[in-house]
Each structure stands twice: as C-alpha cells, then as structure tokens.
C-alpha cells in the first residue's frame, strides 16, 4: 500500500472542532442485535426444515428469510468488532 494522504480538509467554520460520535450506542446495538438475528436465523431454518409441502409460508420463503437474518447477524458482528477495535485504539 502506498503512503496515506494525511492532509485534512479545511474547516468551513460551522462544524464543531471535536465532534462526538455515537460509537458506544452503535456498539451496544450491534451487540444486542447480532444474537437476535442469529436466533432468528436458527428459528427460521428450523421452521423451514419441519415445514411440509403446501404450508404457508413456503420453505423457500423461510430459507430466504433465514439467510437474510444470518447476513444481518454477520454484519452486526463485523460492525461490533470494528467498533470495539476503534474504541480500544482511541483509548490507548
């Protein structure tokens, strides 16, 4: 990788000098929703496995919803990991 451009953009004068980000809230939400989405993916997968042909909703719909829940759980876990590293880096 090449050298990083460390020049900052000039201030317009209206933004705060030290803006505070809601990293703690984002981390909390990621830590709460990751297990919920993972549990949802597991329950939807189980429901798809025990569903019979002709049931409503169909097996395909349940599998798609389980995949979406799993993707959201992975996204929340990745976000929580990234935020925890960022928070650790700024405190040390």
Backbone atoms as SQL, in Angstrom:
CREATE TABLE atoms (id INTEGER PRIMARY KEY, chain TEXT, resi INTEGER, resn TEXT, atom TEXT, x REAL, y REAL, z REAL);
INSERT INTO atoms VALUES
  (1, 'A', 1, 'UNK', 'N', 0.835, -1.175, 0.000),
  (2, 'A', 1, 'UNK', 'CA', 0.000, 0.000, 0.000),
  (3, 'A', 1, 'UNK', 'C', 0.879, 1.236, 0.000),
  (4, 'A', 2, 'UNK', 'N', 0.414, 2.247, -0.654),
  (5, 'A', 2, 'UNK', 'CA', 1.175, 3.485, -0.745),
  (6, 'A', 2, 'UNK', 'C', 0.999, 4.342, 0.491),
  (7, 'A', 3, 'UNK', 'N', 1.712, 5.452, 0.524),
  (8, 'A', 3, 'UNK', 'CA', 1.583, 6.340, 1.674),
  (9, 'A', 3, 'UNK', 'C', 0.187, 6.960, 1.716),
  (10, 'A', 4, 'UNK', 'N', -0.297, 7.146, 2.913),
  (11, 'A', 4, 'UNK', 'CA', -1.626, 7.714, 3.084),
  (12, 'A', 4, 'UNK', 'C', -1.552, 9.236, 3.002),
  (13, 'A', 5, 'UNK', 'N', -2.575, 9.799, 2.445),
  (14, 'A', 5, 'UNK', 'CA', -2.682, 11.243, 2.390),
  (15, 'A', 5, 'UNK', 'C', -3.197, 11.718, 3.744),
  (16, 'A', 6, 'UNK', 'N', -2.366, 12.430, 4.490),
  (17, 'A', 6, 'UNK', 'CA', -2.740, 12.845, 5.833),
  (18, 'A', 6, 'UNK', 'C', -3.253, 14.277, 5.886),
  (19, 'A', 7, 'UNK', 'N', -3.388, 14.915, 4.752),
  (20, 'A', 7, 'UNK', 'CA', -3.899, 16.284, 4.745),
  (21, 'A', 7, 'UNK', 'C', -5.375, 16.269, 5.071),
  (22, 'A', 8, 'UNK', 'N', -5.781, 17.174, 5.916),
  (23, 'A', 8, 'UNK', 'CA', -7.184, 17.279, 6.288),
  (24, 'A', 8, 'UNK', 'C', -7.856, 18.355, 5.456),
  (25, 'A', 9, 'UNK', 'N', -9.136, 18.181, 5.325),
  (26, 'A', 9, 'UNK', 'CA', -9.931, 19.153, 4.590),
  (27, 'A', 9, 'UNK', 'C', -10.061, 20.411, 5.445),
  (28, 'A', 10, 'UNK', 'N', -10.052, 21.552, 4.803),
  (29, 'A', 10, 'UNK', 'CA', -10.172, 22.812, 5.537),
  (30, 'A', 10, 'UNK', 'C', -11.552, 22.920, 6.164),
  (31, 'A', 11, 'UNK', 'N', -11.601, 23.473, 7.361),
  (32, 'A', 11, 'UNK', 'CA', -12.863, 23.635, 8.063),
  (33, 'A', 11, 'UNK', 'C', -13.677, 24.756, 7.429),
  (34, 'A', 12, 'UNK', 'N', -14.992, 24.549, 7.384),
  (35, 'A', 12, 'UNK', 'CA', -15.883, 25.579, 6.865),
  (36, 'A', 12, 'UNK', 'C', -16.244, 26.582, 7.951),
  (37, 'A', 13, 'UNK', 'N', -16.043, 26.199, 9.209),
  (38, 'A', 13, 'UNK', 'CA', -16.304, 27.098, 10.306),
  (39, 'A', 13, 'UNK', 'C', -17.605, 26.825, 11.039),
  (40, 'A', 14, 'UNK', 'N', -18.477, 25.994, 10.493),
  (41, 'A', 14, 'UNK', 'CA', -19.750, 25.751, 11.154),
  (42, 'A', 14, 'UNK', 'C', -19.782, 24.430, 11.913),
  (43, 'A', 15, 'UNK', 'N', -18.867, 23.530, 11.618),
  (44, 'A', 15, 'UNK', 'CA', -18.873, 22.231, 12.289),
  (45, 'A', 15, 'UNK', 'C', -18.086, 22.325, 13.594),
  (46, 'A', 16, 'UNK', 'N', -18.449, 21.469, 14.570),
  (47, 'A', 16, 'UNK', 'CA', -17.702, 21.502, 15.833),
  (48, 'A', 16, 'UNK', 'C', -16.269, 21.029, 15.638),
  (49, 'A', 17, 'UNK', 'N', -15.383, 21.541, 16.467),
  (50, 'A', 17, 'UNK', 'CA', -13.974, 21.163, 16.348),
  (51, 'A', 17, 'UNK', 'C', -13.782, 19.706, 16.717),
  (52, 'A', 18, 'UNK', 'N', -14.422, 19.264, 17.786),
  (53, 'A', 18, 'UNK', 'CA', -14.312, 17.872, 18.224),
  (54, 'A', 18, 'UNK', 'C', -15.708, 17.255, 18.263),
  (55, 'A', 19, 'UNK', 'N', -16.161, 16.808, 17.110),
  (56, 'A', 19, 'UNK', 'CA', -17.493, 16.200, 17.022),
  (57, 'A', 19, 'UNK', 'C', -17.481, 14.856, 17.742),
  (58, 'A', 20, 'UNK', 'N', -18.542, 14.576, 18.456),
  (59, 'A', 20, 'UNK', 'CA', -18.651, 13.310, 19.170),
  (60, 'A', 20, 'UNK', 'C', -19.515, 12.360, 18.361),
  (61, 'A', 21, 'UNK', 'N', -19.046, 11.153, 18.234),
  (62, 'A', 21, 'UNK', 'CA', -19.764, 10.128, 17.502),
  (63, 'A', 21, 'UNK', 'C', -20.467, 9.209, 18.481),
  (64, 'A', 22, 'UNK', 'N', -21.527, 8.585, 18.022),
  (65, 'A', 22, 'UNK', 'CA', -22.290, 7.660, 18.863),
  (66, 'A', 22, 'UNK', 'C', -21.739, 6.240, 18.737),
  (67, 'A', 23, 'UNK', 'N', -20.432, 6.088, 18.888),
  (68, 'A', 23, 'UNK', 'CA', -19.812, 4.767, 18.745),
  (69, 'A', 23, 'UNK', 'C', -20.275, 3.815, 19.831),
  (70, 'A', 24, 'UNK', 'N', -20.458, 4.309, 21.034),
  (71, 'A', 24, 'UNK', 'CA', -20.913, 3.453, 22.124),
  (72, 'A', 24, 'UNK', 'C', -22.306, 2.904, 21.864),
  (73, 'A', 25, 'UNK', 'N', -23.194, 3.760, 21.359),
  (74, 'A', 25, 'UNK', 'CA', -24.545, 3.320, 21.040),
  (75, 'A', 25, 'UNK', 'C', -24.543, 2.326, 19.885),
  (76, 'A', 26, 'UNK', 'N', -23.730, 2.595, 18.865),
  (77, 'A', 26, 'UNK', 'CA', -23.627, 1.652, 17.749),
  (78, 'A', 26, 'UNK', 'C', -23.099, 0.307, 18.217),
  (79, 'A', 27, 'UNK', 'N', -22.124, 0.320, 19.113),
  (80, 'A', 27, 'UNK', 'CA', -21.579, -0.927, 19.637),
  (81, 'A', 27, 'UNK', 'C', -22.634, -1.677, 20.443),
  (82, 'A', 28, 'UNK', 'N', -23.373, -0.958, 21.271),
  (83, 'A', 28, 'UNK', 'CA', -24.431, -1.587, 22.063),
  (84, 'A', 28, 'UNK', 'C', -25.495, -2.211, 21.162),
  (85, 'A', 29, 'UNK', 'N', -25.930, -1.477, 20.145),
  (86, 'A', 29, 'UNK', 'CA', -26.946, -2.013, 19.237),
  (87, 'A', 29, 'UNK', 'C', -26.438, -3.231, 18.471),
  (88, 'A', 30, 'UNK', 'N', -25.186, -3.190, 18.066),
  (89, 'A', 30, 'UNK', 'CA', -24.618, -4.347, 17.365),
  (90, 'A', 30, 'UNK', 'C', -24.554, -5.566, 18.275),
  (91, 'A', 31, 'UNK', 'N', -24.187, -5.335, 19.535),
  (92, 'A', 31, 'UNK', 'CA', -24.085, -6.453, 20.478),
  (93, 'A', 31, 'UNK', 'C', -25.447, -7.003, 20.868),
  (94, 'A', 32, 'UNK', 'N', -26.488, -6.187, 20.804),
  (95, 'A', 32, 'UNK', 'CA', -27.835, -6.653, 21.123),
  (96, 'A', 32, 'UNK', 'C', -28.449, -7.376, 19.931),
  (97, 'A', 33, 'UNK', 'N', -28.295, -6.805, 18.750),
  (98, 'A', 33, 'UNK', 'CA', -28.993, -7.360, 17.591),
  (99, 'A', 33, 'UNK', 'C', -28.297, -8.546, 16.939),
  (100, 'A', 34, 'UNK', 'N', -26.992, -8.695, 17.097),
  (101, 'A', 34, 'UNK', 'CA', -26.306, -9.846, 16.499),
  (102, 'A', 34, 'UNK', 'C', -26.869, -11.174, 17.016),
  (103, 'A', 35, 'UNK', 'N', -27.017, -11.366, 18.337),
  (104, 'A', 35, 'UNK', 'CA', -27.598, -12.633, 18.795),
  (105, 'A', 35, 'UNK', 'C', -29.074, -12.772, 18.434),
  (106, 'A', 36, 'UNK', 'N', -29.805, -11.658, 18.380),
  (107, 'A', 36, 'UNK', 'CA', -31.219, -11.740, 17.997),
  (108, 'A', 36, 'UNK', 'C', -31.373, -12.194, 16.553),
  (109, 'A', 37, 'UNK', 'N', -30.571, -11.629, 15.664),
  (110, 'A', 37, 'UNK', 'CA', -30.626, -12.056, 14.263),
  (111, 'A', 37, 'UNK', 'C', -30.147, -13.500, 14.108),
  (112, 'A', 38, 'UNK', 'N', -29.157, -13.889, 14.888),
  (113, 'A', 38, 'UNK', 'CA', -28.675, -15.265, 14.831),
  (114, 'A', 38, 'UNK', 'C', -29.746, -16.237, 15.315),
  (115, 'A', 39, 'UNK', 'N', -30.442, -15.874, 16.382),
  (116, 'A', 39, 'UNK', 'CA', -31.548, -16.711, 16.870),
  (117, 'A', 39, 'UNK', 'C', -32.672, -16.760, 15.845),
  (118, 'A', 40, 'UNK', 'N', -32.963, -15.634, 15.212),
  (119, 'A', 40, 'UNK', 'CA', -33.989, -15.609, 14.165),
  (120, 'A', 40, 'UNK', 'C', -33.618, -16.507, 13.001),
  (121, 'A', 41, 'UNK', 'N', -32.351, -16.479, 12.610),
  (122, 'A', 41, 'UNK', 'CA', -31.900, -17.343, 11.515),
  (123, 'A', 41, 'UNK', 'C', -32.048, -18.809, 11.895),
  (124, 'A', 42, 'UNK', 'N', -31.710, -19.143, 13.139),
  (125, 'A', 42, 'UNK', 'CA', -31.848, -20.528, 13.589),
  (126, 'A', 42, 'UNK', 'C', -33.299, -20.980, 13.632),
  (127, 'A', 43, 'UNK', 'N', -34.168, -20.131, 14.162),
  (128, 'A', 43, 'UNK', 'CA', -35.591, -20.491, 14.233),
  (129, 'A', 43, 'UNK', 'C', -36.222, -20.613, 12.848),
  (130, 'A', 44, 'UNK', 'N', -35.880, -19.700, 11.963),
  (131, 'A', 44, 'UNK', 'CA', -36.428, -19.773, 10.603),
  (132, 'A', 44, 'UNK', 'C', -35.891, -21.000, 9.861),
  (133, 'A', 45, 'UNK', 'N', -34.630, -21.343, 10.103),
  (134, 'A', 45, 'UNK', 'CA', -34.069, -22.545, 9.481),
  (135, 'A', 45, 'UNK', 'C', -34.774, -23.796, 9.992),
  (136, 'A', 46, 'UNK', 'N', -35.010, -23.849, 11.296),
  (137, 'A', 46, 'UNK', 'CA', -35.730, -24.991, 11.875),
  (138, 'A', 46, 'UNK', 'C', -37.138, -25.076, 11.303),
  (139, 'A', 47, 'UNK', 'N', -37.821, -23.939, 11.211),
  (140, 'A', 47, 'UNK', 'CA', -39.179, -23.903, 10.670),
  (141, 'A', 47, 'UNK', 'C', -39.196, -24.386, 9.226),
  (142, 'A', 48, 'UNK', 'N', -38.189, -23.970, 8.443),
  (143, 'A', 48, 'UNK', 'CA', -38.103, -24.415, 7.051),
  (144, 'A', 48, 'UNK', 'C', -37.858, -25.925, 6.987),
  (145, 'A', 49, 'UNK', 'N', -37.089, -26.454, 7.927),
  (146, 'A', 49, 'UNK', 'CA', -36.775, -27.884, 7.913),
  (147, 'A', 49, 'UNK', 'C', -37.991, -28.743, 8.257),
  (148, 'A', 50, 'UNK', 'N', -38.863, -28.247, 9.110),
  (149, 'A', 50, 'UNK', 'CA', -40.013, -29.057, 9.524),
  (150, 'A', 50, 'UNK', 'C', -41.283, -28.730, 8.736),
  (151, 'A', 51, 'UNK', 'N', -41.202, -27.760, 7.825),
  (152, 'A', 51, 'UNK', 'CA', -42.407, -27.403, 7.070),
  (153, 'A', 51, 'UNK', 'C', -42.713, -28.473, 6.023),
  (154, 'A', 52, 'UNK', 'N', -43.970, -28.669, 5.777),
  (155, 'A', 52, 'UNK', 'CA', -44.449, -29.650, 4.808),
  (156, 'A', 52, 'UNK', 'C', -44.739, -28.954, 3.482),
  (157, 'A', 53, 'UNK', 'N', -44.722, -29.697, 2.386),
  (158, 'A', 53, 'UNK', 'CA', -45.097, -29.099, 1.102),
  (159, 'A', 53, 'UNK', 'C', -46.531, -28.563, 1.166),
  (160, 'A', 54, 'UNK', 'N', -46.729, -27.378, 0.670),
  (161, 'A', 54, 'UNK', 'CA', -48.042, -26.759, 0.678),
  (162, 'A', 54, 'UNK', 'C', -48.292, -25.877, 1.886),
  (163, 'A', 55, 'UNK', 'N', -47.357, -25.872, 2.866),
  (164, 'A', 55, 'UNK', 'CA', -47.510, -24.992, 4.022),
  (165, 'A', 55, 'UNK', 'C', -47.327, -23.543, 3.596),
  (166, 'A', 56, 'UNK', 'N', -47.909, -22.649, 4.381),
  (167, 'A', 56, 'UNK', 'CA', -47.744, -21.222, 4.120),
  (168, 'A', 56, 'UNK', 'C', -47.145, -20.590, 5.368),
  (169, 'A', 57, 'UNK', 'N', -46.044, -19.904, 5.327),
  (170, 'A', 57, 'UNK', 'CA', -45.223, -19.589, 4.160),
  (171, 'A', 57, 'UNK', 'C', -44.445, -20.812, 3.687),
  (172, 'A', 58, 'UNK', 'N', -44.050, -20.756, 2.451),
  (173, 'A', 58, 'UNK', 'CA', -43.341, -21.885, 1.855),
  (174, 'A', 58, 'UNK', 'C', -41.920, -22.018, 2.370),
  (175, 'A', 59, 'UNK', 'N', -41.343, -23.160, 2.112),
  (176, 'A', 59, 'UNK', 'CA', -39.977, -23.448, 2.564),
  (177, 'A', 59, 'UNK', 'C', -38.976, -22.463, 1.965),
  (178, 'A', 60, 'UNK', 'N', -39.164, -22.092, 0.701),
  (179, 'A', 60, 'UNK', 'CA', -38.234, -21.168, 0.049),
  (180, 'A', 60, 'UNK', 'C', -38.239, -19.804, 0.737),
  (181, 'A', 61, 'UNK', 'N', -39.416, -19.323, 1.080),
  (182, 'A', 61, 'UNK', 'CA', -39.528, -18.024, 1.761),
  (183, 'A', 61, 'UNK', 'C', -38.815, -18.072, 3.109),
  (184, 'A', 62, 'UNK', 'N', -38.986, -19.164, 3.838),
  (185, 'A', 62, 'UNK', 'CA', -38.344, -19.293, 5.140),
  (186, 'A', 62, 'UNK', 'C', -36.827, -19.364, 5.024),
  (187, 'A', 63, 'UNK', 'N', -36.346, -20.054, 4.008),
  (188, 'A', 63, 'UNK', 'CA', -34.895, -20.155, 3.809),
  (189, 'A', 63, 'UNK', 'C', -34.318, -18.785, 3.443),
  (190, 'A', 64, 'UNK', 'N', -35.021, -18.039, 2.603),
  (191, 'A', 64, 'UNK', 'CA', -34.552, -16.695, 2.232),
  (192, 'A', 64, 'UNK', 'C', -34.532, -15.789, 3.460),
  (193, 'A', 65, 'UNK', 'N', -35.573, -15.834, 4.281),
  (194, 'A', 65, 'UNK', 'CA', -35.603, -15.024, 5.497),
  (195, 'A', 65, 'UNK', 'C', -34.504, -15.429, 6.471),
  (196, 'A', 66, 'UNK', 'N', -34.229, -16.722, 6.577),
  (197, 'A', 66, 'UNK', 'CA', -33.144, -17.194, 7.437),
  (198, 'A', 66, 'UNK', 'C', -31.793, -16.689, 6.928),
  (199, 'A', 67, 'UNK', 'N', -31.616, -16.690, 5.612),
  (200, 'A', 67, 'UNK', 'CA', -30.361, -16.197, 5.030),
  (201, 'A', 67, 'UNK', 'C', -30.199, -14.699, 5.274),
  (202, 'A', 68, 'UNK', 'N', -31.284, -13.950, 5.182),
  (203, 'A', 68, 'UNK', 'CA', -31.230, -12.515, 5.450),
  (204, 'A', 68, 'UNK', 'C', -30.875, -12.265, 6.911),
  (205, 'A', 69, 'UNK', 'N', -31.488, -13.010, 7.816),
  (206, 'A', 69, 'UNK', 'CA', -31.173, -12.869, 9.244),
  (207, 'A', 69, 'UNK', 'C', -29.714, -13.219, 9.518),
  (208, 'A', 70, 'UNK', 'N', -29.220, -14.258, 8.884),
  (209, 'A', 70, 'UNK', 'CA', -27.827, -14.648, 9.074),
  (210, 'A', 70, 'UNK', 'C', -26.888, -13.560, 8.556),
  (211, 'A', 71, 'UNK', 'N', -27.204, -12.998, 7.396),
  (212, 'A', 71, 'UNK', 'CA', -26.377, -11.918, 6.844),
  (213, 'A', 71, 'UNK', 'C', -26.379, -10.704, 7.774),
  (214, 'A', 72, 'UNK', 'N', -27.533, -10.368, 8.342),
  (215, 'A', 72, 'UNK', 'CA', -27.606, -9.244, 9.269),
  (216, 'A', 72, 'UNK', 'C', -26.838, -9.536, 10.562),
  (217, 'A', 73, 'UNK', 'N', -26.868, -10.778, 11.014),
  (218, 'A', 73, 'UNK', 'CA', -26.098, -11.151, 12.209),
  (219, 'A', 73, 'UNK', 'C', -24.602, -11.023, 11.942),
  (220, 'A', 74, 'UNK', 'N', -24.165, -11.461, 10.778),
  (221, 'A', 74, 'UNK', 'CA', -22.752, -11.333, 10.423),
  (222, 'A', 74, 'UNK', 'C', -22.347, -9.875, 10.284),
  (223, 'A', 75, 'UNK', 'N', -23.210, -9.067, 9.702),
  (224, 'A', 75, 'UNK', 'CA', -22.939, -7.639, 9.554),
  (225, 'A', 75, 'UNK', 'C', -22.849, -6.961, 10.925),
  (226, 'A', 76, 'UNK', 'N', -23.763, -7.287, 11.832),
  (227, 'A', 76, 'UNK', 'CA', -23.732, -6.708, 13.176),
  (228, 'A', 76, 'UNK', 'C', -22.488, -7.145, 13.928),
  (229, 'A', 77, 'UNK', 'N', -22.078, -8.401, 13.764),
  (230, 'A', 77, 'UNK', 'CA', -20.869, -8.895, 14.427),
  (231, 'A', 77, 'UNK', 'C', -19.627, -8.195, 13.885),
  (232, 'A', 78, 'UNK', 'N', -19.564, -8.031, 12.569),
  (233, 'A', 78, 'UNK', 'CA', -18.422, -7.335, 11.968),
  (234, 'A', 78, 'UNK', 'C', -18.377, -5.881, 12.420),
  (235, 'A', 79, 'UNK', 'N', -19.529, -5.233, 12.492),
  (236, 'A', 79, 'UNK', 'CA', -19.586, -3.846, 12.936),
  (237, 'A', 79, 'UNK', 'C', -19.156, -3.743, 14.396),
  (238, 'A', 80, 'UNK', 'N', -19.620, -4.653, 15.243),
  (239, 'A', 80, 'UNK', 'CA', -19.231, -4.629, 16.654),
  (240, 'A', 80, 'UNK', 'C', -17.728, -4.848, 16.811),
  (241, 'A', 81, 'UNK', 'N', -17.169, -5.743, 16.032),
  (242, 'A', 81, 'UNK', 'CA', -15.729, -5.996, 16.088),
  (243, 'A', 81, 'UNK', 'C', -14.949, -4.758, 15.683),
  (244, 'A', 82, 'UNK', 'N', -15.381, -4.141, 14.586),
  (245, 'A', 82, 'UNK', 'CA', -14.697, -2.944, 14.098),
  (246, 'A', 82, 'UNK', 'C', -14.807, -1.798, 15.098),
  (247, 'A', 83, 'UNK', 'N', -15.988, -1.628, 15.691),
  (248, 'A', 83, 'UNK', 'CA', -16.176, -0.556, 16.658),
  (249, 'A', 83, 'UNK', 'C', -15.380, -0.799, 17.934),
  (250, 'A', 84, 'UNK', 'N', -15.305, -2.043, 18.372),
  (251, 'A', 84, 'UNK', 'CA', -14.526, -2.357, 19.569),
  (252, 'A', 84, 'UNK', 'C', -13.044, -2.081, 19.336),
  (253, 'A', 85, 'UNK', 'N', -12.542, -2.439, 18.180),
  (254, 'A', 85, 'UNK', 'CA', -11.132, -2.147, 17.862),
  (255, 'A', 85, 'UNK', 'C', -10.892, -0.650, 17.792),
  (256, 'A', 86, 'UNK', 'N', -11.823, 0.063, 17.173),
  (257, 'A', 86, 'UNK', 'CA', -11.680, 1.517, 17.048),
  (258, 'A', 86, 'UNK', 'C', -11.720, 2.176, 18.424),
  (259, 'A', 87, 'UNK', 'N', -12.610, 1.701, 19.276),
  (260, 'A', 87, 'UNK', 'CA', -12.726, 2.252, 20.618),
  (261, 'A', 87, 'UNK', 'C', -11.477, 1.950, 21.439),
  (262, 'A', 88, 'UNK', 'N', -10.949, 0.742, 21.287),
  (263, 'A', 88, 'UNK', 'CA', -9.732, 0.360, 22.003),
  (264, 'A', 88, 'UNK', 'C', -8.543, 1.190, 21.527),
  (265, 'A', 89, 'UNK', 'N', -8.474, 1.432, 20.239),
  (266, 'A', 89, 'UNK', 'CA', -7.368, 2.184, 19.665),
  (267, 'A', 89, 'UNK', 'C', -7.375, 3.636, 20.148),
  (268, 'A', 90, 'UNK', 'N', -8.574, 4.229, 20.311),
  (269, 'A', 90, 'UNK', 'CA', -8.630, 5.628, 20.729),
  (270, 'A', 90, 'UNK', 'C', -8.405, 5.798, 22.222),
  (271, 'A', 91, 'UNK', 'N', -8.585, 4.739, 23.009),
  (272, 'A', 91, 'UNK', 'CA', -8.396, 4.864, 24.448),
  (273, 'A', 91, 'UNK', 'C', -6.966, 4.550, 24.874),
  (274, 'A', 92, 'UNK', 'N', -6.192, 3.918, 24.019),
  (275, 'A', 92, 'UNK', 'CA', -4.811, 3.570, 24.400),
  (276, 'A', 92, 'UNK', 'C', -3.839, 4.543, 23.834);
